[in-house]
C-alpha cells in the first residue's frame, strides 16, 4: 500500500463520521481534542466492523 486513501473510503468516512463534537468524547480526553476525536472515530469504526462481521455470519 502506498499510503493513498481510496476515494470510496473518503466518501464513507464523510457520510458516517461527523465533525469533531466534544459531546461524544470521554471527559478525560476533552483536553486533547485531536486525540479525543481520533479515538472516538476509531471506536466507531471498530463497532461498525463488528456489526458488519456479525451480519455476514447471520444465516438467512
DRENDO-1510 file (C-alpha; in Angstrom, 1 decimal, always signed):
<recs>
REC; n; res; u; v; w
REC; 1; UNK; +0.0; +0.0; +0.0 .
REC; 2; UNK; +1.4; +3.4; -1.0 .
REC; 3; UNK; -0.4; +5.4; +1.6 .
REC; 4; UNK; -3.2; +6.7; -0.8 .
REC; 5; UNK; -6.7; +6.5; +0.6 .
REC; 6; UNK; -9.2; +5.2; -1.9 .
REC; 7; UNK; -11.9; +7.7; -2.8 .
REC; 8; UNK; -14.6; +5.3; -1.6 .
REC; 9; UNK; -13.1; +5.3; +1.9 .
REC; 10; UNK; -13.3; +9.1; +2.0 .
REC; 11; UNK; -16.9; +9.0; +0.8 .
REC; 12; UNK; -17.8; +6.5; +3.5 .
REC; 13; UNK; -15.9; +8.5; +6.2 .
REC; 14; UNK; -17.6; +11.7; +5.3 .
REC; 15; UNK; -21.0; +10.0; +5.3 .
REC; 16; UNK; -20.6; +8.2; +8.6 .
REC; 17; UNK; -18.3; +10.2; +10.8 .
REC; 18; UNK; -19.4; +13.7; +11.9 .
REC; 19; UNK; -17.1; +16.5; +12.5 .
REC; 20; UNK; -15.5; +16.8; +16.0 .
REC; 21; UNK; -18.1; +17.0; +18.7 .
REC; 22; UNK; -16.9; +17.2; +22.3 .
REC; 23; UNK; -20.3; +15.8; +23.5 .
REC; 24; UNK; -19.1; +12.4; +22.1 .
REC; 25; UNK; -15.8; +12.4; +23.9 .
REC; 26; UNK; -15.0; +11.0; +27.3 .
REC; 27; UNK; -14.2; +13.6; +30.0 .
REC; 28; UNK; -10.6; +12.5; +30.4 .
REC; 29; UNK; -9.9; +13.3; +26.7 .
REC; 30; UNK; -11.7; +16.6; +26.3 .
REC; 31; UNK; -8.4; +18.5; +27.0 .
REC; 32; UNK; -6.9; +16.9; +23.8 .
REC; 33; UNK; -9.4; +17.3; +21.0 .
REC; 34; UNK; -7.2; +15.7; +18.4 .
REC; 35; UNK; -6.8; +12.5; +20.4 .
REC; 36; UNK; -10.4; +12.6; +21.6 .
REC; 37; UNK; -11.8; +12.8; +18.1 .
REC; 38; UNK; -9.3; +10.2; +16.7 .
REC; 39; UNK; -10.1; +7.7; +19.5 .
REC; 40; UNK; -13.9; +8.3; +19.1 .
REC; 41; UNK; -13.6; +7.8; +15.3 .
REC; 42; UNK; -11.5; +4.7; +15.7 .
REC; 43; UNK; -14.0; +3.2; +18.2 .
REC; 44; UNK; -16.9; +3.9; +15.8 .
REC; 45; UNK; -15.0; +2.1; +13.1 .
REC; 46; UNK; -14.4; -0.9; +15.3 .
REC; 47; UNK; -18.1; -1.0; +16.2 .
REC; 48; UNK; -19.1; -0.8; +12.5 .
REC; 49; UNK; -16.6; -3.6; +11.6 .
REC; 50; UNK; -18.0; -5.9; +14.3 .
REC; 51; UNK; -21.6; -5.2; +13.1 .
REC; 52; UNK; -20.6; -5.9; +9.5 .
REC; 53; UNK; -18.9; -9.1; +10.6 .
REC; 54; UNK; -21.9; -10.3; +12.6 .
REC; 55; UNK; -24.2; -9.5; +9.7 .
REC; 56; UNK; -22.0; -11.7; +7.4 .
REC; 57; UNK; -22.3; -14.6; +9.9 .
REC; 58; UNK; -26.1; -14.5; +10.1 .
REC; 59; UNK; -27.8; -17.4; +8.5 .
REC; 60; UNK; -30.5; -16.5; +6.1 .
</recs>
